[in-house]
């Protein structure tokens, strides 16, 4: 199989450049003429045997939001009757350079005769298992545009939820950083200028001021801060290393996720968010015609929490042994009882996908309500803590001044 570099003109008179694999130059020319109006250049290139093995590693990182927009555009263009390869080549003109590169590779794979799902599966850093499974189901059922639309809906919901979480914690984080900056400015810059004045006038410092002075002197002492800084850097490095390796170590990831779920307020919120995403994905895959066992296998990969992933794996094996969906989920406590009862009704009425989607929507609304409540709790808590610290610093700084005025 030889690799050819080509330059061609499409139906909109745009010049397209790319590469193509074909057994011979004649076959490469025939394939290009089926796609483009005119072929300008076709040249064979010598490619080393190892170059093809770097496709996975060289795939650039693409933002999830950009991929969601691309998926919506691809679904719309396919629905309009435009051929897949033309859609892909058109979308390579987008704003994201990384995504353009990936789409060019996918387009090349399609032009070589591969299916869209196969070409996408060769870029695993961009197109995950859920994405590939949805596209494959759409190709099999003949409703690729519908499958891509549902996939775009799912991705847009994930993007919206991420932005919702970010906006919830943005305001408390800004308050915390600003207050911390003001405290550091006062403690490390203003207070050291005031202390010599009090000491030169013989004022006995009260205990809050002495405590604050001790903290300031300790924080400015390199004999203390350098070892603490080294310990912090080492601890941060160890933490990042453990978190990265946890993805490849299921037991470690399970222990981390299990402890995260035990955190008050935040733990149940994380689990509810993961369950909502799992239910929406399940409904989307079922609508696309993916078999139930393949759906559960995909859900294990996108659950995001090893505890839930393990339960879904047990449920899938129970289904393979003959259990119903409701019974498999109930046996392994995958979802709360309310959710399980609705799944049972959907299974009995033959409307499982719609019922699962309703539950996912209900959980999503519950997550939004809990996020609002968490934000309303965090803001006054942060204000109270930072206010107490600011108040202590102010009292410690001005008590010597009050005592000095009283002795005049």
C-alpha positions as CSV (number, residue, x, y, z in Angstrom):
1,X,0.0,0.0,0.0
2,X,1.6,3.3,-1.2
3,X,1.0,6.7,0.2
4,X,0.2,9.6,-2.2
5,X,0.2,13.3,-1.7
6,X,-2.5,15.1,-3.7
7,X,-3.8,18.5,-4.5
8,X,-7.3,18.8,-5.9
9,X,-10.2,21.2,-6.6
10,X,-13.6,20.5,-5.0
11,X,-17.0,21.5,-6.4
12,X,-16.8,24.9,-4.7
13,X,-13.5,25.6,-6.5
14,X,-11.4,25.3,-3.3
15,X,-8.0,23.8,-3.5
16,X,-7.7,20.8,-1.1
17,X,-4.4,19.2,0.0
18,X,-4.0,15.8,1.7
19,X,-2.6,12.3,1.6
20,X,-4.2,9.1,0.4
21,X,-3.2,5.4,0.7
22,X,-3.9,3.2,-2.3
23,X,-2.4,0.1,-4.0
24,X,-1.4,2.0,-7.1
25,X,-1.4,5.5,-8.6
26,X,-4.2,4.7,-11.0
27,X,-6.5,3.5,-8.2
28,X,-5.6,6.6,-6.2
29,X,-6.5,8.8,-9.1
30,X,-9.9,7.0,-9.6
31,X,-10.7,7.5,-5.9
32,X,-9.9,11.2,-6.0
33,X,-11.9,11.8,-9.2
34,X,-15.0,10.3,-7.4
35,X,-14.6,13.0,-4.7
36,X,-13.1,16.1,-6.4
37,X,-13.9,18.0,-9.6
38,X,-10.3,18.1,-10.7
39,X,-7.0,16.6,-9.5
40,X,-4.1,18.9,-9.9
41,X,-1.2,17.0,-8.3
42,X,-0.8,13.3,-7.4
43,X,2.6,12.3,-6.1
44,X,3.8,9.1,-4.3
45,X,5.7,9.5,-1.1
46,X,8.0,7.2,0.7
47,X,6.7,6.6,4.2
48,X,8.7,4.6,6.8
49,X,7.1,1.5,8.3
50,X,7.1,3.0,11.8
51,X,5.3,6.2,10.8
52,X,1.8,4.7,10.8
53,X,2.3,3.4,14.3
54,X,2.5,6.9,15.7
55,X,-1.1,8.0,14.7
56,X,-2.5,7.4,18.2
57,X,0.3,9.1,20.1
58,X,0.5,12.1,17.7
59,X,-3.2,12.8,18.0
60,X,-3.5,16.4,19.4
61,X,-5.7,17.3,22.3
62,X,-9.1,18.8,21.3
63,X,-11.4,20.6,23.6
64,X,-14.7,18.8,24.4
65,X,-16.7,22.0,23.6
66,X,-15.1,22.3,20.1
67,X,-15.9,18.6,19.4
68,X,-19.5,19.2,20.4
69,X,-19.9,22.1,18.0
70,X,-18.2,20.0,15.2
71,X,-20.6,17.1,15.9
72,X,-23.6,19.3,15.5
73,X,-22.3,20.7,12.3
74,X,-21.5,17.3,10.9
75,X,-25.0,16.0,11.7
76,X,-26.6,19.0,10.0
77,X,-24.5,18.6,6.9
78,X,-25.2,14.9,6.6
79,X,-28.9,15.5,7.1
80,X,-28.7,17.9,4.2
81,X,-27.5,15.1,1.9
82,X,-23.8,16.1,1.7
83,X,-21.4,13.2,1.4
84,X,-19.4,12.3,4.4
85,X,-16.0,13.0,2.9
86,X,-17.1,16.4,1.7
87,X,-18.4,17.2,5.1
88,X,-15.2,16.3,6.8
89,X,-13.1,18.3,4.3
90,X,-15.3,21.3,4.8
91,X,-15.0,21.0,8.6
92,X,-11.2,21.0,8.4
93,X,-11.5,24.7,7.6
94,X,-12.7,25.4,11.2
95,X,-11.1,27.6,13.9
96,X,-9.5,24.8,16.0
97,X,-6.2,23.9,14.4
98,X,-5.9,20.7,16.4
99,X,-9.4,19.6,15.4
100,X,-8.7,20.5,11.8
101,X,-5.7,18.1,11.8
102,X,-7.7,15.3,13.3
103,X,-10.6,15.8,10.9
104,X,-8.1,15.7,8.0
105,X,-6.9,12.3,9.2
106,X,-10.4,11.0,9.5
107,X,-11.3,12.3,6.0
108,X,-8.2,10.6,4.7
109,X,-9.3,7.3,6.3
110,X,-12.8,7.6,4.8
111,X,-11.3,8.4,1.3
112,X,-9.3,5.2,1.7
113,X,-12.5,3.2,2.0
114,X,-12.7,2.9,5.8
115,X,-16.0,3.5,7.6
116,X,-16.4,6.7,9.5
117,X,-16.5,4.9,12.8
118,X,-13.3,3.0,11.9
119,X,-11.5,6.2,10.9
120,X,-12.6,7.9,14.1
121,X,-11.5,5.0,16.3
122,X,-7.9,5.6,15.1
123,X,-7.9,8.9,16.9
124,X,-8.8,7.7,20.4
125,X,-7.6,10.9,22.2
126,X,-10.4,12.8,20.4
127,X,-13.2,10.3,19.8
128,X,-13.9,8.2,22.8
129,X,-15.7,4.8,23.0
130,X,-19.1,6.4,23.4
131,X,-18.6,8.6,20.3
132,X,-17.4,5.7,18.1
133,X,-20.2,3.4,19.3
134,X,-22.8,6.0,18.5
135,X,-21.3,6.6,15.0
136,X,-21.1,2.9,14.3
137,X,-24.7,2.3,15.4
138,X,-25.8,5.2,13.1
139,X,-23.9,3.6,10.2
140,X,-25.5,0.2,10.9
141,X,-29.0,1.5,11.2
142,X,-28.7,3.9,8.2
143,X,-29.5,6.9,10.5
144,X,-26.1,8.5,10.9
145,X,-27.5,12.0,11.0
146,X,-29.9,11.1,13.8
147,X,-27.2,9.3,15.8
148,X,-24.9,12.4,15.5
149,X,-27.7,14.7,16.5
150,X,-28.3,12.6,19.7
151,X,-24.6,12.5,20.3
152,X,-24.4,16.3,19.9
153,X,-27.3,16.7,22.4
154,X,-25.4,14.5,24.9
155,X,-22.1,16.4,24.5
156,X,-23.8,19.8,24.8
157,X,-25.4,18.7,28.1
158,X,-22.0,17.7,29.4
159,X,-20.5,21.0,28.3
160,X,-23.4,22.9,29.9
161,X,-23.0,21.0,33.2
162,X,-19.2,21.7,33.3
163,X,-19.8,25.4,32.8
164,X,-22.5,25.3,35.4
165,X,-20.1,23.8,38.0
166,X,-17.4,26.2,37.0
167,X,-19.7,29.2,37.4
168,X,-20.9,27.9,40.8
169,X,-17.4,27.9,42.3
170,X,-16.0,30.9,40.4
171,X,-17.5,33.6,42.7
172,X,-16.4,32.0,46.0
173,X,-12.9,31.4,44.6
174,X,-12.6,35.0,43.5
175,X,-13.7,36.2,47.0
176,X,-11.2,33.9,48.7
177,X,-8.2,35.0,46.5
178,X,-9.0,38.7,46.9
179,X,-9.3,38.4,50.7
180,X,-6.1,36.4,50.9
181,X,-4.2,38.9,48.8
182,X,-5.4,41.8,51.0
183,X,-4.4,39.9,54.2
184,X,-1.0,39.1,52.8
185,X,-0.4,42.7,51.7
186,X,-1.3,44.0,55.2
187,X,0.6,41.3,57.2
188,X,3.8,41.2,55.2
189,X,4.1,44.9,54.1
190,X,2.1,47.3,56.2
191,X,2.4,45.6,59.7
192,X,6.3,45.4,59.6
193,X,6.4,49.1,59.0
194,X,4.1,49.8,62.1
195,X,5.9,47.5,64.6
196,X,9.2,49.5,64.9
197,X,7.1,52.6,65.9
198,X,5.3,50.7,68.7
199,X,8.5,49.1,70.0
200,X,10.4,52.4,69.9
201,X,7.8,54.0,72.2
202,X,7.9,51.2,74.7
203,X,4.4,49.9,74.2
204,X,3.7,46.5,75.6
205,X,2.2,44.5,72.7
206,X,-1.0,42.6,73.5
207,X,-1.2,38.8,72.9
208,X,-3.1,39.1,69.5
209,X,-0.3,41.3,68.2
210,X,2.4,39.1,69.6
211,X,0.7,36.1,67.9
212,X,0.5,37.9,64.6
213,X,4.1,39.0,64.9
214,X,5.2,35.4,65.6
215,X,3.3,34.2,62.5
216,X,4.8,37.0,60.3
217,X,8.3,36.3,61.5
218,X,7.9,32.6,61.0
219,X,6.5,33.1,57.5
220,X,9.5,35.3,56.6
221,X,12.1,33.0,58.1
222,X,13.8,31.0,55.3
223,X,14.9,28.3,57.7
224,X,11.3,27.5,58.2
225,X,9.7,28.3,54.8
226,X,12.3,26.7,52.6
227,X,11.8,23.2,54.1
228,X,8.0,23.7,54.1
229,X,8.2,24.8,50.4
230,X,10.2,21.7,49.5
231,X,7.8,19.5,51.4
232,X,4.9,21.2,49.6
233,X,6.5,20.7,46.1
234,X,7.3,17.1,46.9
235,X,3.8,16.5,48.2
236,X,2.2,18.1,45.2
237,X,4.4,16.0,42.9
238,X,3.5,12.8,44.7
239,X,-0.2,13.7,44.6
240,X,-0.2,14.5,40.9
241,X,1.8,11.2,40.2
242,X,-0.7,9.2,42.2
243,X,-3.7,10.7,40.5
244,X,-2.2,10.1,37.1
245,X,-1.2,6.5,37.9
246,X,-4.7,5.9,39.4
247,X,-6.1,5.8,35.9
248,X,-4.0,2.8,35.1
249,X,-4.5,1.2,38.6
250,X,-8.2,0.3,39.1
251,X,-7.7,-0.6,42.8
252,X,-6.1,2.7,43.6
253,X,-8.7,4.6,41.6
254,X,-11.4,2.7,43.4
255,X,-10.1,3.7,46.8
256,X,-9.7,7.4,45.8
257,X,-13.3,7.5,44.3
258,X,-14.7,5.6,47.3
259,X,-13.3,8.2,49.7
260,X,-14.4,11.1,47.5
261,X,-18.0,9.8,47.7
262,X,-17.8,9.9,51.5
263,X,-17.2,13.6,51.5
264,X,-20.3,15.3,53.0
265,X,-22.4,17.3,50.4
266,X,-19.8,17.0,47.6
267,X,-19.7,13.2,47.5
268,X,-23.4,12.7,46.8
269,X,-23.3,15.5,44.3
270,X,-20.4,13.9,42.4
271,X,-22.2,10.6,42.4
272,X,-25.5,12.1,41.2
273,X,-23.7,14.0,38.4
274,X,-22.0,10.7,37.2
275,X,-25.3,8.8,37.4
276,X,-27.0,11.6,35.3
277,X,-24.3,11.4,32.6
278,X,-24.5,7.6,32.6
279,X,-28.3,7.6,32.2
280,X,-28.3,10.2,29.4
281,X,-25.6,8.2,27.6
282,X,-27.6,5.0,28.0
283,X,-30.7,6.6,26.5
284,X,-28.7,8.0,23.6
285,X,-27.1,4.7,22.8
286,X,-30.4,2.8,23.0
287,X,-32.0,5.3,20.7
288,X,-29.2,4.8,18.2
289,X,-29.9,1.0,18.2
290,X,-26.8,-0.2,20.2
291,X,-27.4,-3.5,21.9
292,X,-27.9,-3.5,25.6
293,X,-24.8,-5.4,26.5
294,X,-22.7,-3.0,24.3
295,X,-24.4,-0.1,26.0
296,X,-23.4,-1.3,29.4
297,X,-19.9,-2.0,28.3
298,X,-19.7,1.6,27.0
299,X,-21.2,3.0,30.2
300,X,-18.4,1.4,32.2
301,X,-15.9,3.4,30.3
302,X,-17.6,6.8,30.7
303,X,-18.9,6.5,34.3
304,X,-16.1,8.6,35.6
305,X,-16.2,7.0,39.0
306,X,-14.5,3.6,39.6
307,X,-17.1,2.7,42.2
308,X,-20.0,3.2,39.7
309,X,-17.9,1.6,37.0
310,X,-17.5,-1.6,39.0
311,X,-21.2,-1.8,39.8
312,X,-22.1,-1.4,36.1
313,X,-19.6,-4.1,35.2
314,X,-21.3,-6.5,37.7
315,X,-24.7,-5.5,36.3
316,X,-23.5,-6.2,32.7
317,X,-22.3,-9.7,33.7
318,X,-25.6,-10.4,35.5
319,X,-27.5,-9.4,32.4
320,X,-25.3,-11.8,30.4
321,X,-26.3,-14.5,32.9
322,X,-30.0,-13.8,32.1
323,X,-31.1,-11.1,34.5
324,X,-33.3,-8.2,33.4
325,X,-32.0,-4.6,33.3
326,X,-34.0,-3.7,36.5
327,X,-32.8,-6.8,38.3
328,X,-29.2,-6.4,37.3
329,X,-29.1,-2.8,38.5
330,X,-31.0,-3.6,41.7
331,X,-28.7,-6.5,42.6
332,X,-25.6,-4.3,42.5
333,X,-27.1,-1.0,43.8
334,X,-26.2,1.0,40.7
335,X,-29.0,3.6,41.1
336,X,-31.5,4.7,43.8
337,X,-34.8,2.9,44.2
338,X,-36.8,5.6,42.5
339,X,-34.6,5.3,39.4
340,X,-34.8,1.5,39.5
341,X,-38.6,1.5,39.6
342,X,-38.8,3.8,36.6
343,X,-36.3,1.6,34.7
344,X,-38.6,-1.4,35.6
345,X,-41.6,0.4,34.2
346,X,-39.7,1.3,31.0
347,X,-38.5,-2.2,30.6
348,X,-42.0,-3.7,31.0
349,X,-43.6,-1.2,28.6
350,X,-40.8,-1.5,26.0
351,X,-40.0,2.2,26.4
352,X,-36.7,1.9,28.3
353,X,-34.8,4.6,26.4
354,X,-37.4,7.3,27.0
355,X,-37.8,6.3,30.7
356,X,-34.0,6.4,31.2
357,X,-33.8,9.8,29.6
358,X,-36.5,11.1,31.9
359,X,-34.6,9.9,34.9
360,X,-31.4,11.5,33.6
361,X,-33.2,14.8,33.1
362,X,-34.6,14.6,36.6
363,X,-31.1,13.9,38.0
364,X,-29.7,16.8,36.0
365,X,-32.2,19.2,37.5
366,X,-31.4,17.8,41.0
367,X,-27.7,18.4,40.4
368,X,-28.4,22.0,39.4
369,X,-30.5,22.6,42.5
370,X,-27.8,21.1,44.7
371,X,-25.2,23.2,43.0
372,X,-27.2,26.4,43.7
373,X,-27.6,25.3,47.4
374,X,-23.9,24.6,47.6
375,X,-23.0,28.0,46.2
376,X,-25.4,29.7,48.6
377,X,-23.7,27.8,51.4
378,X,-20.1,28.4,50.3
379,X,-20.4,32.2,49.8
380,X,-21.4,33.1,53.4
381,X,-19.0,30.4,54.9
382,X,-16.0,31.9,53.0
383,X,-17.1,35.4,53.9
384,X,-17.4,34.4,57.6
385,X,-13.9,32.7,57.6
386,X,-12.2,35.5,55.7
387,X,-14.0,38.1,57.8
388,X,-12.8,36.5,61.0
389,X,-9.2,36.4,59.7
390,X,-9.4,40.0,58.6
391,X,-10.9,41.0,61.9
392,X,-8.2,39.3,63.9
393,X,-5.5,41.0,61.8
394,X,-7.1,44.4,62.2
395,X,-7.5,44.0,66.0
396,X,-4.0,42.7,66.4
397,X,-2.6,45.7,64.3
398,X,-4.6,48.5,66.0
399,X,-4.7,47.3,69.7
400,X,-1.1,48.7,70.3
401,X,-2.2,52.0,68.8
402,X,-5.2,52.2,71.1
403,X,-3.0,51.3,74.1
404,X,-0.5,54.0,73.0
405,X,-3.2,56.6,72.8
406,X,-4.6,55.6,76.3
407,X,-1.1,56.1,77.9
408,X,-0.7,59.6,76.5
